[in-house]
Every structure is written in structure tokens, then in C-alpha cells.
Amino acid sequence: MGKFFRDEYFEKYNWLEIQEFYDNGGTWKEVIERFNISNNGLAQSVKKGLLQTRSKSDAMKLYCKNNKRTLSDETKEKLSKIRKEYLRKNPDKVPYLLNHSSNYSYPEKYFERIFENENIETLKKFRIHTYELDFAIPDKKIDIEIDGEQHYSDDKIVESDLRRNKYLEDRGWDVIRIRWSSYQKLEIEEKKLFINDIKNYINKLIDIKPTIKYEKPKKICKHCNNKCTNKNRRCRKCYEKQNRKVKNRPTLTELLSEVEKNGYKATGRKYNVSDNTIRKWIKMNHL
């Protein structure tokens, strides 16, 4: 049976300091060593509610963080080869396929109809190594990819696409990527010209690969139609105006008249603001 400690034993420790040290990543052992407290005494402090300990899950995360497992370059290379060989023999286990629906997306169905109407013969879901091509023309080694916005906004997918492109291009493939959101913004005639360019490029009638110039969407304030940042729906001026404590501020003329008559403090009390706020309003109106 462990030793029982009286209340006087715990009173000599600063438990707020101990708790802060523990919450900042200190381990049980480090607490014992730093504050010179026994293991049994620390355990009893937990029962008394003097110290709040972390959950098993958080404890495991901290352990993994402090005891990172490092592999040699040779081991990493060996594991990489084993994984690639496994995925080559089991293409249905490729992470991309496991995390994505096997159903065709609307953009893929749309371009499937377009290619059929234009007599562009393609193979859907054509596989090369661990990669699956949206629309492939194997005899000409052309891959046409229809990309959603995740292919441009998600860093992991962007890096994966770069590796994918390099793998295909190193083996003689030509990759055409169509950004669906950019294609949708084209006028009907522009869409027809773009599809015609793809057809001519496939048939080697033109040398320049068809692309759609991407224009970053401009955010417009819904109140004043001025430009605003991408994260906001209102410009700074409208945001500040709508979040004012006093919605209907007096005009500069009215404000100066009231200040001259009653002074800054009395005018401030009238609008339930400080006298310095009244000075600020006047300064802002003068700018």
C-alpha cells in the first residue's frame, strides 16, 4: 500500500504552476523531477483534484511527438518500392480510388458527350501503373483530364498531379488539363472554339496545346460594389459602417454645432459614446 500524505504535504506546492508546466507538454516523470514530488504524492494529487491529467489519447500523441521514429534513407527507399509494387498488383487499393467515388462526375459525363459528338475516340478510366486517366487516347498517348477546383486549391493534390504529370510525360504522354470552373465561364462560341482546338491538336493540325486562361474571381462588396478581399463579403468601409455602435451618426455640421453649444463630453453622452469618439468622428469627416 502506498504512503498516505497529509494535506500539509500538498500545501507546500504551487499546483497552478505545476498544472501549467504539465499542460505545456511536461510529462509525469518531468513533473516529479522538476518539482521534487514523489510519484505516490503526485498520484494522490490527481485523486484530490489538484492536478488535471491528460487523456490516454493526448498522452499517446505527446509520446509520439517526443519520441519520433526516424527511418534511414535506405529503409524509406525499400518501403517505397514495396508499396509501389503492392499498388501495381492491386490497383483497386490505390488511395485515390479508395477515397473517391467510382461514379462519373457531371463534368466527365459532359465531356464524354462532347467527345462523342465531335467523333473524338477516347477510353475512359484508362489505367497506367497506379494512375487512372479521365480520357485517354492510347495510340496517340494523349491524356485529357477534367479538373475540379480541388486540383488547384489542395496542396497535396497539386503535388500529386505534378508527380503524375511527370510520370506520364517521361513515358511520352501528353497531358491536357481542363479546369472545369474556367470552362464553365466561357461563352458558347468560346466553348466551341476550345473544343475545336482540342480536336485539331489531337489530329496534329495545330502545335499549341489548348488552354483556358484562368482569371481569379474578383470579390465585390454586396453593399457598394467596391472591391473587397476574398475572405469578406463586404469592403472595410461598409463593414465598419454596419458595425457602428451608433448607426445614424450626425452630419459634420450638426456635430460641430452640438460641440460648440454643449462641449465634447455632453455631446458624447447624447450619443452614448466618449468625448474622444466625438473628436474622432469630426476628424474622419474632415478627411
C-alpha positions as CSV (number, residue, x, y, z in Angstrom):
1,M,0.0,0.0,0.0
2,G,1.4,3.4,-1.0
3,K,2.2,6.1,1.5
4,F,-0.6,8.4,2.5
5,F,0.2,12.1,2.6
6,R,-1.4,14.7,4.8
7,D,-2.9,17.9,3.5
8,E,0.2,19.8,4.7
9,Y,2.3,17.9,2.2
10,F,0.3,19.3,-0.8
11,E,0.1,22.8,0.5
12,K,3.8,23.4,0.0
13,Y,3.5,23.0,-3.8
14,N,2.2,25.6,-6.3
15,W,-0.3,23.5,-8.2
16,L,-1.1,26.2,-10.6
17,E,2.5,26.3,-11.7
18,I,2.6,22.5,-11.9
19,Q,-0.6,22.4,-13.9
20,E,0.8,25.0,-16.4
21,F,4.0,23.1,-16.8
22,Y,2.1,19.8,-17.3
23,D,-0.3,21.4,-19.8
24,N,2.6,22.8,-21.8
25,G,3.8,19.3,-22.6
26,G,5.5,18.3,-19.4
27,T,5.5,14.5,-18.8
28,W,4.7,12.8,-15.5
29,K,8.4,12.0,-15.0
30,E,9.4,15.6,-15.7
31,V,6.9,16.9,-13.2
32,I,8.3,14.6,-10.5
33,E,11.9,15.7,-11.3
34,R,11.2,19.4,-11.7
35,F,9.1,20.0,-8.6
36,N,10.7,17.3,-6.4
37,I,7.5,15.5,-5.7
38,S,7.2,11.7,-5.2
39,N,5.3,9.5,-7.7
40,N,2.8,8.5,-5.0
41,G,2.3,12.1,-3.9
42,L,1.6,13.1,-7.5
43,A,-0.9,10.3,-7.9
44,Q,-2.7,11.4,-4.8
45,S,-2.8,15.0,-6.0
46,V,-4.7,13.8,-9.1
47,K,-7.3,12.0,-6.8
48,K,-7.6,15.2,-4.8
49,G,-8.3,17.2,-8.0
50,L,-5.2,19.3,-7.5
51,L,-3.8,18.2,-10.9
52,Q,-5.8,17.5,-14.1
53,T,-4.1,14.9,-16.2
54,R,-4.4,14.5,-20.0
55,S,-6.4,11.7,-21.6
56,K,-4.8,8.5,-22.9
57,S,-5.2,9.7,-26.5
58,D,-3.5,13.0,-25.7
59,A,-0.8,11.2,-23.8
60,M,-0.1,8.9,-26.8
61,K,0.1,12.0,-29.1
62,L,2.6,13.6,-26.8
63,Y,4.7,10.4,-26.6
64,C,4.8,10.1,-30.4
65,K,5.8,13.8,-30.7
66,N,8.6,13.4,-28.2
67,N,9.7,10.0,-29.5
68,K,9.6,10.4,-33.2
69,R,10.5,7.3,-35.2
70,T,13.1,8.1,-37.8
71,L,13.9,5.8,-40.7
72,S,17.1,5.6,-42.7
73,D,17.0,6.7,-46.4
74,E,17.7,3.0,-47.3
75,T,14.7,1.8,-45.3
76,K,12.5,4.6,-46.8
77,E,13.5,3.6,-50.3
78,K,12.8,-0.1,-49.5
79,L,9.3,0.6,-48.2
80,S,8.6,2.9,-51.1
81,K,9.4,0.1,-53.6
82,I,7.3,-2.4,-51.7
83,R,4.4,-0.1,-51.6
84,K,4.6,0.7,-55.3
85,E,4.8,-3.0,-56.2
86,Y,1.8,-3.7,-54.0
87,L,-0.3,-1.0,-55.6
88,R,0.8,-2.1,-59.1
89,K,-0.5,-5.6,-58.3
90,N,-3.6,-4.3,-56.5
91,P,-4.7,-1.2,-58.5
92,D,-8.1,-1.2,-56.6
93,K,-6.2,-0.3,-53.4
94,V,-4.8,3.0,-54.7
95,P,-5.6,5.6,-52.0
96,Y,-7.1,8.0,-54.6
97,L,-9.6,5.4,-55.7
98,L,-10.5,4.4,-52.2
99,N,-11.3,8.0,-51.3
100,H,-13.2,8.9,-54.4
101,S,-16.5,7.8,-55.9
102,S,-16.3,5.4,-58.8
103,N,-19.2,7.1,-60.4
104,Y,-18.6,9.6,-63.2
105,S,-18.8,13.3,-62.2
106,Y,-21.0,15.6,-64.2
107,P,-18.0,17.3,-65.9
108,E,-16.8,13.9,-67.1
109,K,-20.3,13.0,-68.4
110,Y,-20.5,16.4,-70.1
111,F,-17.1,16.0,-71.9
112,E,-17.9,12.3,-72.8
113,R,-21.0,13.6,-74.8
114,I,-18.9,16.4,-76.3
115,F,-16.2,13.9,-77.5
116,E,-18.8,11.6,-78.9
117,N,-20.4,14.4,-80.8
118,E,-17.1,15.5,-82.2
119,N,-16.0,11.9,-83.1
120,I,-13.1,12.1,-80.7
121,E,-12.4,8.5,-79.7
122,T,-11.3,8.2,-76.1
123,L,-11.1,5.5,-73.4
124,K,-12.5,6.4,-70.0
125,K,-10.7,5.4,-66.8
126,F,-7.7,4.1,-68.7
127,R,-5.0,2.8,-66.3
128,I,-1.3,3.3,-66.4
129,H,0.7,1.9,-63.5
130,T,-1.3,3.2,-60.4
131,Y,-2.8,6.1,-62.3
132,E,-6.3,6.3,-63.8
133,L,-6.8,8.7,-66.8
134,D,-10.1,10.5,-67.3
135,F,-10.0,10.4,-71.1
136,A,-7.1,8.6,-72.8
137,I,-6.2,8.2,-76.5
138,P,-3.6,5.4,-76.1
139,D,-2.4,5.3,-79.8
140,K,-1.5,9.0,-79.7
141,K,-0.5,9.0,-76.0
142,I,-2.8,11.8,-75.1
143,D,-4.4,12.2,-71.7
144,I,-7.3,14.6,-71.2
145,E,-8.0,15.5,-67.5
146,I,-11.1,17.3,-66.3
147,D,-10.1,19.0,-63.1
148,G,-12.3,20.3,-60.3
149,E,-11.1,23.2,-58.0
150,Q,-9.5,20.7,-55.5
151,H,-6.8,20.2,-58.1
152,Y,-5.7,23.8,-57.7
153,S,-6.6,24.6,-54.0
154,D,-5.4,21.5,-52.2
155,D,-1.6,21.4,-51.9
156,K,-1.4,17.6,-51.6
157,I,-3.5,17.1,-54.8
158,V,-1.4,19.7,-56.6
159,E,1.8,17.9,-55.7
160,S,0.3,14.5,-56.6
161,D,-0.8,15.9,-60.0
162,L,2.8,17.2,-60.6
163,R,4.2,13.7,-59.9
164,R,1.5,12.2,-62.1
165,N,2.2,14.5,-65.0
166,K,6.0,13.9,-64.8
167,Y,5.4,10.1,-64.7
168,L,3.2,10.2,-67.8
169,E,5.4,12.8,-69.7
170,D,8.6,10.8,-69.0
171,R,6.8,7.9,-70.9
172,G,5.8,10.0,-73.9
173,W,2.3,11.0,-72.8
174,D,0.9,14.5,-73.5
175,V,-1.4,15.7,-70.7
176,I,-4.2,18.2,-71.4
177,R,-5.8,19.6,-68.3
178,I,-9.2,21.4,-68.4
179,R,-10.2,23.5,-65.4
180,W,-13.9,22.9,-65.2
181,S,-14.7,26.2,-63.5
182,S,-12.9,28.2,-66.1
183,Y,-14.5,26.2,-69.0
184,Q,-18.0,27.0,-67.5
185,K,-17.3,30.7,-67.7
186,L,-16.7,30.7,-71.4
187,E,-19.4,31.9,-73.8
188,I,-21.0,29.3,-76.1
189,E,-18.9,30.3,-79.1
190,E,-15.7,30.3,-77.0
191,K,-16.5,26.7,-75.8
192,K,-17.0,25.6,-79.4
193,L,-13.6,27.1,-80.4
194,F,-11.9,25.5,-77.5
195,I,-13.3,22.0,-78.3
196,N,-12.4,22.6,-81.9
197,D,-8.8,23.5,-80.8
198,I,-8.6,20.2,-78.8
199,K,-9.8,18.3,-81.8
200,N,-7.2,19.9,-84.1
201,Y,-4.4,19.5,-81.5
202,I,-5.2,15.7,-81.2
203,N,-5.1,15.4,-85.0
204,K,-1.8,17.4,-85.1
205,L,-3.3,20.2,-87.1
206,I,-2.1,22.8,-84.6
207,D,1.1,22.7,-82.4
208,I,0.0,24.8,-79.5
209,K,-1.8,22.9,-76.7
210,P,-5.3,24.4,-76.0
211,T,-5.6,26.1,-72.6
212,I,-8.1,28.3,-70.9
213,K,-6.8,31.4,-69.3
214,Y,-7.7,31.4,-65.6
215,E,-8.9,34.7,-64.2
216,K,-9.1,34.9,-60.4
217,P,-12.6,35.9,-59.4
218,K,-13.0,39.4,-58.1
219,K,-14.8,39.8,-54.9
220,I,-17.3,42.7,-54.9
221,C,-18.9,44.3,-51.9
222,K,-22.6,43.5,-51.9
223,H,-23.4,46.9,-50.5
224,C,-21.3,49.4,-52.5
225,N,-19.9,47.2,-55.4
226,N,-16.4,48.2,-54.5
227,K,-13.6,45.6,-54.4
228,C,-13.1,43.6,-51.2
229,T,-10.8,40.8,-50.0
230,N,-11.6,37.2,-50.9
231,K,-12.4,36.3,-47.4
232,N,-15.0,39.0,-46.9
233,R,-18.4,39.8,-48.5
234,R,-18.2,43.5,-47.6
235,C,-15.5,46.1,-48.1
236,R,-13.8,47.6,-45.0
237,K,-15.7,50.8,-45.2
238,C,-19.1,49.0,-45.3
239,Y,-18.1,46.6,-42.6
240,E,-17.1,49.4,-40.2
241,K,-20.3,51.3,-41.1
242,Q,-22.6,48.3,-40.3
243,N,-20.8,47.5,-37.1
244,R,-21.0,51.0,-35.7
245,K,-22.4,51.4,-32.2
246,V,-24.3,54.5,-33.4
247,K,-25.9,53.6,-36.7
248,N,-27.2,57.1,-37.6
249,R,-24.3,59.4,-37.0
250,P,-25.0,63.2,-37.2
251,T,-23.6,65.2,-40.1
252,L,-20.4,67.2,-39.7
253,T,-22.3,70.4,-39.5
254,E,-24.7,69.1,-36.8
255,L,-21.8,67.6,-34.9
256,L,-19.8,70.9,-34.9
257,S,-22.9,72.8,-33.8
258,E,-23.6,70.5,-30.9
259,V,-19.9,70.5,-29.7
260,E,-19.8,74.3,-29.8
261,K,-23.1,74.5,-27.9
262,N,-22.7,71.7,-25.4
263,G,-19.0,70.6,-25.5
264,Y,-17.4,67.3,-26.3
265,K,-18.4,65.3,-23.2
266,A,-22.1,66.4,-23.3
267,T,-22.3,65.6,-27.0
268,G,-20.7,62.2,-26.3
269,R,-23.3,61.4,-23.6
270,K,-26.1,62.3,-26.0
271,Y,-24.9,59.6,-28.5
272,N,-23.7,57.2,-25.7
273,V,-20.0,57.4,-26.7
274,S,-16.9,59.1,-25.2
275,D,-15.7,62.6,-25.9
276,N,-12.7,61.2,-27.8
277,T,-15.1,59.3,-30.1
278,I,-16.8,62.7,-31.0
279,R,-13.3,64.1,-31.8
280,K,-12.7,61.0,-34.0
281,W,-16.0,61.5,-35.9
282,I,-15.1,65.1,-36.6
283,K,-11.6,64.1,-37.8
284,M,-13.0,61.4,-40.1
285,N,-15.5,63.8,-41.6
286,H,-12.7,66.3,-42.3
287,L,-10.6,63.7,-44.2
